[in-house]
């Protein structure tokens, strides 16, 4: 009798947490482990360099990546309350998709969301349609 009750409670908890706001999205800048995303970015840059793309070897080192991420986190700490709760929640979800969270992606998303919210309704982007 106790096992089915525990299973039901566990299932309810999973359903509730699946739809929950990502940790930190509402209360403050979320805590990310950026090492895996920096490692993946460094490997991708190395592979592109080996394939002949001109990314300047060493320009995207793991240390540079971590530094960029920490700078973005600091900027987020200074600006977090400037964004709406909806913007923070949405961008935190996007920045954590795929399991490789990034403060740079979170900051970029938030900056774009803030700018998009300031575009007057009905105003065409980029000054209208290009002429033919």
N, C-alpha and C positions, 0 to 999 in steps of 0.2 A: 504494500500500500504506500509506503514511504517513497519508493523508487519512482513510481509514476508522478507523484507530487513534485519531487525534485526535478524530474525531467521537464515537467510543465513549467516550473519556475525558471529553469535554465533557458527554455525556449522563449519564454516571455522576456527575459533579460536580453537575449540576443536580438529579438525584434525591436525592443526599445533602444538598444545601443546602436543598432544599424542605422536608425534614423536620427540619432543624436547629433548635435552640433559638434564638429571636431574640437578636441581639447584645446582650450585657449582662444578659440575664435571669438567668444563673447567677452571673456574676462581679461584678456591680455594677449600679447604676442605668443603664439603657440611655440612650443619647444620642439625643434626638429633635430634629428641626427643627419647632418649634411654630408657626412663622410661617404656614404654609399653613392649619393648623387654626384659628388665631386669625383669619386673614383670612376664612375660611369662616363662622366663628361671628359675626363682625361683620357680614358681608353678610346672613346669615340674620336677625339682630336688626333690621337696617335694613329689610329686606323686611317683617318682621312689623310694625314700626312704621308703615310706609307702608300696610299693610293694615288698620291701625286697632287692633292689639293694643297694650296699654298697657305697654310695656317701658321707658318713660322714655328717650327718645332720648339717645344718648351714654353711657348706663349700661353698655353692652357695647362699649367701644372696643377697638381692637386693642391699645392700650397696657395697658388693664386686663386683657385676656386674657393677654398675655405675662407680666404681673406675677403673675397667678394661677398660671400654668404654672410660673414660676420658683420661687414659694413652694412649690408642690407638689413640685417636683424637690428642693428643699432638705430638705423634710420626709422625702421618700423616702430621701435620702442618710443621714439620721439614723436611719431605721427599717428600712432594707432587710434587714438580717440578722434582724429579728424575724419575718419571714415565711418559710414553708417554701419550698424550692426549687420544689416543684410549684405553690404559689400564685404565686410570682414568674413562672414560665414561663407559666402559664395566663393570668394577668392581663396580662403583656406582650404575648402574642398578641392578646388582646381589645383592648388599648389601641392596637394598631397596625392593626387591621382597617380596611379602606377607604382606607388610605394617608394618613390624617390623624392621626398619633399625638398622644397627650395625656398629660401627667404627671398632670393632674387625674383623668382617667379611670383611669389606672393606680393611683393612690393610692386612689381610691374602691373599685375592684375589690379591691385588697389588703385594705383595711379590712373590706369585706363578707365576703371569704373567711375572714379571721381570726375574725370574729364568728360566722360560720356554723359554723366548726370547733369553736367552744365551746358550741354548742347540744347539750344532752344528747340521746342517741338516744331516740326515742320520745316526746319532749316536743312537744306541739302548739305551733305558732306562735301568737302573740297570745292565749295563754291558752285555746285551745280554739275550738270552733265557736260561732258566734253563735246566740242563742236565736231561735226562730221565733215 
